[in-house]
Amino acid sequence: MNETAALPDGWLLTVAVLAVAVLLLLIIRLRLNAILALILVSAATALATGVPPDELVPVLTEGMGSTLGSVVLLVGLGAVLGRMIEVSGGAAVLADGLLRLFGERRAPLALSVASLLFGLPIFLDAAFVVMLPVIFSVARRMGGSVLLYALPATGAFLVVHALLPPHPGPVGAAEIIGADIGLVVVLGLAVGLPAWYLGGYRLGLWLGRRHDLPVPAIFGGEDDRELDGPPPGMGVLLFLLLLPLGLIFLDTGLETLAVAGAVDPGSLWVRSAAAVGATPSALFITVLMALWLLGWRRRHGGDVLDRLIDRALAPVCGIIVLTGAGGMFGAVLTRSGIGEALTGRLDALGIPLLLAAFLIALVMRVAQGSATVAATTAAGFIAPAVEAGGHSPFQLALTVLAVAAGSIVLSHVNDSGFWLVRGFLGMDTATMLRTWTVQATAVGALAFAGTCLLYLLS
């Protein structure tokens, strides 16, 4: 039973505002370690919203555990793969290839376009971690703030993660609302490409120039060659980058086909392919291939590779715990019923369907952090109104995109992805709010503006 059911909406909303305000005060003003601040505020929020004291620790650990379950292997394996590509000289080879193709003056555009393509079938967190060595190598080569190169890439990842199947948010929303997946893809591209160029690439450039940040040393550097010998060839490197892409697309693509009724989700071959294509499995297989192609095949012994893995994992332990603490705070807010209280207030205003879809998703995003949960929850809230409205397939797909656009706006301290990006880029919380949060909000707002334009034309 939800202990918060009897609490008035006004109290829940007040607690939510105070929780975020106190968290930002502790981290930004008082300089308390972000992990400790998240634990403290999560515990206080849970108690203030009716969690019994004897259940407090289980609630917090379950919230952190559910986040760490998906993050530990992703971050750990991604860090190992990233360090192997970096210290073998592979990241420099990939950076040289991108710069030759686009030209040095368009290095941020090269990274943004590559991230746009790379992020299509792979979730944002995994794509970001795998692309980081290339981003860092280009940033070292070209000079200037690492954000000048990282933010155009994150903007691309945000667009494809939020708006385009086979990512889980738009797929789940389309299934709930009853929209055609193919039409969502076509209209998602029409809406997403302008949002990417303006909010992802152009705004990313502007924000990157305003905030000077050195390249972190998480993966080592080009002068830190633990794997000596000539750099690997472009073919080997592209294989290692595209392997997780292909395996994950196998999973997400089959999931999309199952939603459309084209394959049987219960069949053995579909379930087996899904297991191989799950993000941790795909990254684990890729790390094994990297150990062979960059290590054992080139006569590097087990001791060398073991030290490399240890050095890859050590810097990301803090990132993993921080990301889990962010997920714990989001889980507490979800359990509190704050999202439902906000949505209920919004529903009572009687606003137009498309705007309601966007705002409900935005409210759920702000309340609990996850873009996927925000999209699917908002779709469930508006599904009855959609069914009663007699909308065309075109309008149904645009309603899905309105939900998807709202689901990435105002990413902040209850979003585990916020802390993941903060940790890997070495930013403080205030800078994250001025860059990542601003960029995510701009991408979502631009996507919604494009959706409204198409809806008016329909």
C-alpha positions in Angstrom: 0.0 0.0 0.0 1.3 3.5 -0.9 1.6 5.4 2.4 1.5 8.7 0.5 -2.1 8.1 -0.8 -3.6 10.0 2.1 -1.3 13.0 1.9 -2.7 16.2 0.4 -1.3 17.2 -3.0 -0.2 20.6 -1.7 2.1 18.9 0.9 3.6 16.6 -1.7 4.3 19.4 -4.1 5.9 21.5 -1.3 8.1 18.6 -0.3 9.2 18.1 -3.9 10.2 21.8 -4.4 12.0 21.9 -1.0 13.8 18.6 -1.7 15.3 19.9 -5.0 16.1 23.3 -3.5 17.9 21.8 -0.4 19.8 19.4 -2.6 21.1 22.2 -4.8 21.9 24.3 -1.7 23.9 21.5 -0.2 25.9 20.7 -3.3 26.4 24.1 -4.9 26.5 26.5 -1.9 27.7 24.3 1.0 29.9 22.1 -1.2 28.7 18.9 0.4 29.7 15.8 -1.6 26.9 15.1 -4.1 26.6 11.4 -3.1 26.2 12.3 0.6 23.8 15.1 -0.3 21.6 12.8 -2.4 21.4 10.2 0.4 20.5 12.8 3.0 17.8 14.5 0.9 16.4 11.2 -0.3 16.0 10.0 3.3 14.4 13.3 4.4 12.0 13.3 1.4 11.0 9.7 2.0 10.2 10.4 5.7 8.3 13.6 4.8 6.1 11.8 2.3 5.0 9.0 4.7 7.6 6.2 4.5 7.8 4.6 7.9 11.2 4.8 9.6 11.7 1.1 9.7 11.2 0.9 5.9 13.5 3.9 5.2 16.7 2.0 4.5 15.1 -0.7 2.3 13.4 2.0 0.3 16.7 3.9 -0.3 18.7 0.7 -1.1 16.1 -0.6 -3.4 16.0 2.7 -5.3 19.8 2.7 -5.6 20.0 -1.0 -6.4 17.5 -0.7 -9.3 19.5 2.0 -10.9 22.9 0.3 -10.3 21.6 -2.9 -11.7 21.5 -1.3 -15.1 24.4 1.1 -14.7 27.2 -0.9 -13.1 27.9 -3.1 -16.1 27.2 -0.4 -18.6 29.6 2.1 -17.1 32.2 -0.5 -16.1 32.4 -2.4 -19.4 32.1 0.9 -21.3 35.1 2.3 -19.4 37.2 -0.8 -20.1 36.3 -0.6 -23.8 37.0 3.1 -23.9 40.4 2.8 -22.2 41.5 0.0 -24.5 40.6 2.1 -27.5 42.3 5.2 -26.0 45.6 3.7 -24.8 46.1 1.5 -27.9 46.1 4.7 -30.0 42.7 3.8 -31.6 40.9 6.9 -30.4 43.5 9.0 -32.2 43.0 7.0 -35.4 39.2 7.5 -35.2 39.7 11.2 -34.5 42.0 11.6 -37.5 39.4 9.9 -39.7 36.6 12.2 -38.6 38.7 15.3 -39.0 39.9 14.2 -42.5 36.2 13.6 -43.5 34.7 16.8 -42.1 37.8 19.1 -41.8 39.3 20.4 -38.5 37.1 23.5 -38.5 34.0 21.3 -38.3 35.2 18.9 -35.7 32.2 19.5 -33.3 29.8 18.9 -36.3 31.7 15.7 -37.1 31.2 14.4 -33.6 27.6 15.5 -33.5 26.8 13.8 -36.8 28.6 10.6 -35.7 26.7 10.6 -32.5 23.4 11.1 -34.3 24.1 8.0 -36.4 25.7 6.0 -33.5 22.8 6.8 -31.1 20.0 5.6 -33.4 19.9 2.0 -32.2 21.8 2.3 -28.8 20.6 3.8 -25.6 22.0 7.2 -24.6 24.1 6.1 -21.6 25.8 3.3 -23.5 26.3 5.4 -26.7 27.8 8.3 -24.6 30.3 6.1 -22.8 31.5 4.3 -25.9 31.9 7.6 -27.9 33.8 9.4 -25.1 37.3 8.3 -26.1 36.8 9.7 -29.6 35.3 12.9 -28.2 38.3 13.3 -25.7 40.8 12.6 -28.5 39.4 15.2 -30.8 39.2 17.7 -27.9 42.9 17.1 -27.1 43.9 17.4 -30.7 41.9 20.6 -31.4 42.3 22.3 -28.0 39.7 24.4 -26.1 37.0 23.3 -23.7 36.0 19.6 -23.9 32.4 20.8 -23.8 32.8 22.4 -27.2 33.0 18.8 -28.5 31.0 16.9 -25.9 27.8 19.0 -26.0 27.2 18.7 -29.7 27.4 14.9 -29.2 25.1 14.8 -26.2 22.6 16.9 -28.1 22.5 14.3 -30.8 22.1 11.5 -28.3 19.2 13.3 -26.6 17.3 13.7 -29.8 17.5 10.1 -31.0 16.9 8.7 -27.5 13.8 10.7 -26.9 12.1 10.9 -30.3 13.0 7.9 -32.4 12.1 4.2 -32.2 13.6 1.7 -31.3 14.3 3.6 -28.1 11.9 2.5 -25.4 10.2 5.8 -24.6 8.6 6.5 -28.0 8.0 2.8 -28.6 6.2 2.4 -25.3 4.2 5.6 -25.9 3.3 4.5 -29.4 2.1 1.2 -28.2 -0.1 2.7 -25.4 -1.6 5.4 -27.7 -2.0 3.1 -30.6 0.2 5.0 -33.1 1.9 3.5 -36.1 5.6 3.0 -35.3 6.7 3.6 -38.9 4.9 6.9 -39.0 6.4 7.9 -35.6 9.9 7.3 -37.2 9.2 9.4 -40.2 7.7 12.3 -38.3 10.3 11.9 -35.5 13.0 12.5 -38.1 11.1 15.5 -39.5 10.8 17.0 -36.0 14.1 15.7 -34.6 16.6 16.9 -37.2 15.8 20.6 -36.8 15.8 20.1 -33.0 19.2 18.4 -33.3 20.8 21.1 -35.4 19.5 24.0 -33.4 19.3 22.7 -29.9 21.9 19.9 -30.1 24.6 21.2 -32.3 24.3 25.0 -32.5 23.3 25.5 -28.8 26.0 22.9 -27.8 28.6 25.0 -29.6 27.5 28.1 -27.9 27.4 26.6 -24.4 30.7 24.9 -25.0 32.4 28.2 -25.8 31.0 29.8 -22.6 32.3 27.1 -20.2 36.0 26.2 -20.3 36.6 22.6 -19.1 39.8 20.5 -19.5 39.7 17.0 -21.0 39.3 14.5 -18.1 41.9 11.8 -17.7 39.4 9.0 -17.1 40.5 6.9 -20.0 44.2 8.0 -20.0 45.7 10.0 -22.7 47.5 9.6 -26.0 50.8 9.7 -24.2 49.6 6.9 -21.9 50.2 3.9 -24.2 49.7 0.8 -22.0 49.3 -1.2 -25.3 52.4 -0.4 -27.2 53.0 -1.1 -30.9 51.4 0.5 -34.0 47.9 1.8 -33.6 45.1 -0.5 -34.7 43.7 -0.1 -38.2 40.5 1.8 -38.9 38.7 -1.5 -39.9 39.3 -3.0 -36.4 38.2 0.1 -34.7 35.0 0.5 -36.7 34.2 -3.1 -36.0 34.6 -2.6 -32.3 32.4 0.5 -32.4 29.7 -1.1 -34.6 29.6 -4.4 -32.9 27.7 -3.2 -29.8 25.6 -1.1 -32.1 24.6 -4.1 -34.2 24.0 -6.3 -31.2 21.8 -3.8 -29.4 19.9 -3.0 -32.6 19.2 -6.7 -32.8 17.4 -6.5 -29.4 15.6 -3.1 -29.9 14.7 -3.9 -33.5 13.1 -7.2 -32.5 11.3 -5.4 -29.7 9.9 -2.9 -32.2 8.9 -5.7 -34.5 7.2 -7.5 -31.7 5.2 -4.4 -30.8 4.1 -4.2 -34.4 3.1 -7.9 -34.4 5.7 -8.9 -37.0 7.5 -11.5 -34.8 6.5 -13.6 -31.9 8.1 -12.2 -28.7 7.7 -15.6 -27.0 9.7 -17.6 -29.5 13.0 -19.0 -28.5 15.1 -17.3 -31.2 13.6 -13.9 -30.4 14.3 -14.4 -26.7 17.8 -15.6 -27.4 18.6 -12.7 -29.7 17.2 -10.3 -27.1 19.5 -11.8 -24.5 22.6 -11.3 -26.8 21.5 -7.8 -27.7 20.8 -6.6 -24.2 23.1 -3.6 -23.5 25.3 -5.3 -20.9 25.6 -8.5 -23.0 26.5 -6.4 -26.1 29.2 -4.5 -24.3 30.6 -7.6 -22.6 30.9 -9.4 -26.0 32.6 -6.2 -27.4 35.0 -6.0 -24.5 36.0 -9.7 -25.1 36.6 -8.9 -28.8 38.6 -5.8 -27.9 40.8 -7.9 -25.6 41.5 -10.3 -28.4 41.9 -7.7 -31.2 43.8 -5.1 -29.3 45.5 -7.3 -26.7 46.0 -11.0 -27.1 46.4 -11.0 -30.9 49.0 -8.3 -30.6 51.1 -10.4 -28.1 50.0 -8.4 -25.0 50.0 -10.7 -22.0 47.4 -11.3 -19.4 49.2 -9.2 -16.8 49.2 -6.1 -19.0 45.5 -6.4 -19.8 44.6 -7.1 -16.2 46.4 -3.9 -15.1 44.6 -2.0 -17.9 41.2 -3.2 -16.7 42.0 -2.2 -13.1 43.1 1.2 -14.2 39.9 1.6 -16.3 37.6 0.7 -13.5 39.2 2.7 -10.7 38.2 6.2 -11.9 34.6 5.3 -12.6 33.7 3.8 -9.2 32.7 7.2 -7.9 30.6 7.8 -11.1 28.8 4.6 -10.5 27.9 5.3 -6.9 26.9 8.9 -7.8 24.6 7.7 -10.6 23.1 5.2 -8.2 22.4 7.9 -5.7 20.7 10.0 -8.3 18.5 7.0 -9.2 17.7 6.6 -5.5 16.5 10.2 -5.3 14.4 9.7 -8.4 12.9 6.4 -7.0 12.0 8.2 -3.7 10.2 10.9 -5.7 8.4 8.3 -7.8 7.2 6.4 -4.7 6.0 9.6 -3.0 3.3 10.1 -5.5 4.5 13.6 -6.4 4.2 13.0 -10.1 0.6 11.9 -9.8 -0.2 14.9 -7.7 1.3 17.3 -10.3 -0.4 15.5 -13.2 -3.8 15.6 -11.4 -3.5 19.4 -11.0 -2.6 19.7 -14.6 -5.4 17.5 -15.8 -7.9 19.7 -14.0 -7.0 22.7 -16.2 -8.6 21.2 -19.3 -5.9 22.2 -21.8 -5.6 21.0 -25.4 -4.6 17.3 -25.9 -1.2 18.0 -27.6 -0.2 20.5 -25.0 -1.4 18.2 -22.2 0.7 15.3 -23.6 3.8 17.5 -23.6 3.2 19.0 -20.1 2.3 15.7 -18.4 5.4 14.1 -19.8 7.4 17.2 -18.6 5.9 17.0 -15.1 6.7 13.3 -14.8 10.2 13.9 -16.1 10.8 16.7 -13.5 9.2 14.6 -10.7 11.0 11.3 -11.2 13.9 11.7 -13.6 13.6 8.9 -16.2 12.7 9.9 -19.7 11.3 6.5 -20.5 9.1 6.4 -17.4 7.9 9.9 -18.2 6.9 9.1 -21.7 5.1 5.8 -21.0 3.4 7.3 -17.9 2.2 10.3 -19.8 1.0 8.2 -22.6 -1.1 6.1 -20.2 -2.6 9.3 -18.7 -3.8 10.7 -22.1 -4.7 7.4 -23.7 -8.4 7.6 -22.7 -8.7 11.1 -24.2 -7.0 9.9 -27.4 -9.3 7.0 -27.8 -12.4 9.2 -27.4 -11.1 11.8 -29.9 -11.3 10.1 -33.2 -7.7 11.2 -34.2 -6.0 10.4 -37.5 -2.9 8.1 -37.7 -0.9 11.3 -38.4 -2.2 13.0 -35.3 -1.7 9.9 -33.1 2.0 9.8 -34.2 2.4 13.5 -33.4 0.8 13.0 -30.0 3.5 10.4 -29.3 6.2 12.9 -30.3 4.6 15.5 -28.0 5.0 13.1 -25.1 8.5 12.2 -26.2 9.5 15.9 -26.4 8.2 16.5 -22.9 10.1 13.5 -21.5 13.6 15.1 -21.9 12.9 18.6 -20.8 14.5 19.9 -17.5 16.8 17.0 -16.8 18.1 17.7 -13.3 19.3 16.2 -10.1 16.9 13.3 -9.9 18.0 12.0 -13.3 20.6 9.2 -13.1 21.8 10.2 -16.6 22.5 13.8 -15.3 25.0 12.3 -12.8 26.5 9.9 -15.3 27.3 12.8 -17.8 28.5 15.0 -14.9 30.9 12.3 -13.7 32.5 11.4 -17.0 32.9 15.1 -18.1 34.2 16.2 -14.7 31.7 19.0 -14.3 30.3 20.5 -11.1 26.5 20.5 -10.6 26.1 24.2 -11.3 27.8 23.8 -14.7 25.7 20.8 -15.5 22.5 22.8 -14.9 23.8 25.6 -17.1 24.7 23.2 -19.9 23.2 19.8 -20.0 19.9 20.9 -18.5 19.6 23.9 -20.8 20.4 21.7 -23.8 17.9 19.0 -22.9 15.2 21.6 -22.4 16.0 23.3 -25.7 15.9 20.1 -27.6 12.6 19.1 -26.0 11.0 22.5 -26.6 12.2 22.7 -30.2 10.9 19.2 -30.9 7.5 20.1 -29.4 7.4 23.3 -31.5 8.0 21.2 -34.6 5.3 18.8 -33.5 2.8 21.6 -33.0 3.6 23.0 -36.5 3.0 19.6 -38.1 -0.2 19.2 -36.1 -1.6 22.5 -37.3 -0.8 21.6 -40.9 -2.6 18.3 -40.5 
